[in-house]
Amino acid sequence: MFDLIFSGVQAYNQIGFFIGALVCLGLGGLLLGYSLYWRVHAIHASGTVIGVTASGGMYSRIYRYTLPDGETHEAKSDTGRGWLKGSETGRVVPLLISAHNPTQAREAHSYLMEIIGIIVLVPGVLFGYTALTAYPVTPMTWVMGAAMLLYLGEHGRRILIPKGQRLSIAEWKKQHHIGEATAIDMTQVKPAETILAAPDAQPQWTRNKWLAPLVGLIAVGLIVLAFYQGNRTWRLEAAGLRASGEVVRLNAEESSDSTSYYPVVRYRTRTNETVEFKDNVGSNPPSYRTGDKVTVLYLAGNPRSQAIIDRGFWNWAIPAILFIAAAIMALISIAMLRSRTGLKPATAS
C-alpha cells in the first residue's frame, strides 16, 4: 500500500515539473516568437527622439521618422522606462515600426524582450530535465498525467465563454484597439531635458549616492545564496533518495517580531540508519504537526545535513524566490543609477 502511495506522490511531483516546464517554455517561446515576428515583419527606419510621455512614473519615448516615400510619422515606443537616460531630444536611433500600426515602434538595438524570453525558458528546461531524470516514467506517471488533464479540462470548460457569445478575432482586436493607428497626443509630449530640469524630477531616494551600490550588493548576495540553494536542490533532485519519515517535534525559533515553527523529522535510510534532521522551511502557523507522515529526500553520503521534506515541485520555491528577489533588487539598483545620470547631448547612433 505504501509503495502505491509513494509512486503516486512521485508521479504527482513529476507531472508538476512537466506542467511547470510547459508553462515556462510556452511563455518564453511566446515572447521570443513575438520578438522574432517584430524583427521579421517590422518596417526598418531611422528615427529621431522628439520627446517623451510620462505615465505612472514611466517614460515612453516618442520618435519622428520618415518612410522611403518621404512621408513623416510620429511613433510611440511600445515599452516604457523608469529613467530618462537615452531619451535625449534629437537622438537618432534605428527603429522597427509595427507593420500594422505606424504609430508603434521599438528601437532595433533593444533586446529586452529576447532576454526576458530566455530567462523564462531556462527554468522550463531545468524543470523538464528534472522531470525526466529525477523520476522514473512509470504507468503511474501516465495515470497521474491523465487525471491532471481531466482535472484541468473540467475546470477549463467551466470558464469557457459559450460559443454564441465569443468574439471573433477581428472584433476582439477592434475592442482592444490592437493594430489601430491611434494618433499620438502631441500636447503630452515633453523634451526629456525639460522634465529632468524640474526640481522634483528625481525622488529623494535616488539622490543618495550610496544607496544604489548598497542595493546592488544585496542583489549580488541574493544571487549567491540563490545559486547555493539551487545547487543543493538540484543535487537532491538528481541524486537523492526518498524515504518515509515522521515529524517528531516542532522547533520554535523567534526572530525580532515573529516565531516560526520548523519540523524535525525522523526517518530511516536504506542502510537502516535512523536519522533526525530539522527541515529548512518554517512557518507560522506551523505547516506540520507531530506525528505527521512525510516523504524525505536525502543524499546517501550525508543523510543528516543533506535532507529535506520532499515537497515535489515546491522544492524549488526557495531558490526561485531568491532569484526573483535578486532580479528585482538588481533592476532597482540599475534604475536608481540611470535615474540620477544626467542627459548628454544627443549624438547620432
Secondary structure, DSSP 8 states (H G I E B T S, - for coil): -HHHHHHHHHHHHHHHHHHHHHHHHHHHHHHHHHHHHHHHHSEEEEEEEEEEEEETTEEEEEEEEE-TTS-EEEEEESS-BS--TT--TT-EEEEEE-SS-TTEEEETT--HHHHHHHHHHHHHHHHHHHHHHTS---HHHHHHHHHHHHHHHHHHHHHS--GGG---HHHHHHHTTTT------GGG-B-HHHHHHSTTSS-GGGT-TTHHHHHHHHHHHHHHHHHHHHHHHHHHHHH-EEEEEEEEEEEEEE-SS-EEEEEEEEEE-TT--EEEEE-S--BSS-S--TT-EEEEEE-TT-TTTSEEE--GGGGGHHHHHHHHHHHHHHHHHHHHHHHTS------B-
